[in-house]
Amino acid sequence: MSHVCELTNKQCKPCEGGVPPLSQGEINKLLKQLDGWVQYERLIGKTFEFKNYYQTMAFVNAVAWLSHREDHHPDMNVGYNKCHVEYTTHAINGLSENDFICAAKVDALFKI
């Protein structure tokens, strides 16, 4: 994807229960705006690959900073030269717009 995703300009909303998760149609529409993210039932995920451990850890730390800033935290599985990132909104037991906003911002970090 060569353009900047419009989701990167949005701010995450507070995570609250009591709202329904996104419908499959809404998920499909938002997923099309992301590069390489895949839906696994109630979450979205993507694996990022790097040249070495140092670059992997720099990315992990940048995602941690972003997650703290957005107050929306992914699960990450980290290896020597790769990191798998997954988003879901636990408060609603499904996907919310926040998951897609943060995924787009993680993609933007990766491109720096």
N, C-alpha and C positions, 0 to 999 in steps of 0.2 A: 504494500500500500504506500503510494508515494505522497499522498496528501496528509495533512494533519487532521486527525479525527476530531469532530466537534465535541465529543465527550471530554476531551482533555481540558476544555475551557470551563467545565462545570465543577461545582463544589459538591462534595458528598453531603447528604442530609443526615441528620441524627438517625441512628438505627433504633427503630421502635417496633414492638410487636403490634398486633392488632390490625395490620394491613395485609392484604393478600399478596402472595408472591406474584411476580410477573407471569402473564399468560405465555403459552408457547409461541404465539404470534408475536408478542412484544419481545420475547427473547430472541427469536429469529431475526427480527428487524435490527435489534441492537448488536447481535453477533456479527451481522454483515458489515458493521462499521469497524470491527476489530480485525487485526491481521494475525491469523493463525491460532486464535483461541477456539477451543472445542468445548461443547457442552457435554457434561457427564451427569445426567439426571438433574440434580439440584445444585450443581456448581459448574463453573467454567474454569478451564485450566490451559496452561501453555508451558512448554519447556523452552528455556533460553540456553543457548550454548556459547561457551567462551573459549579463549585460547589457553587459559591457565587458571589455577586456583585463585591467584590474586584478583584477576578480573571478576571471577565468580563472586568472591567475597565483597568486592567493591559494589557490585550490583545488589547483592543481598542487603548490604548496609544502606544503600540508596532506597531500596524498597521499604526497609524498616523506617527510614526517615519519612518517606512519603506516607506510609501507613499511619504513623503517629500524627502527622499533620492532618490527614483526612479522617482520622479516628475510625478507620475501617481496615481490618487486618487480615491478610491472606494466610493460608497454610503454605509453607515452602518446604520442598524436599531438595536438599543441597548436596551436590557431589563435587568432585574435583573441578570439572569444567562444564557443569550444567546446573541449572536451578529450575525446578518445576514449581510454578505458582498457581494456586487455586483460590478462587473467590466464591463465597456463598454468604448469604445473610442468615445467620443462625436464629435471629429474633423472629424471623418469619418462616424458617425451615424451607427456604427456597432462594430464588434469585431476585434481586432488586436492582434498580438503576445504579445504585452505588457500586455494585460489583462490576458493572460495565464501565463506569467512570474511572474506577481505580485501575481496571485492566488497561484502559487506554492510556492512562498516565504511566503505568509500568512500561508499556510499549514505548512511550516517549522517552523514558529514562534509558531504555536499552539502545535507542538510536543516538544518544549523545556521544 
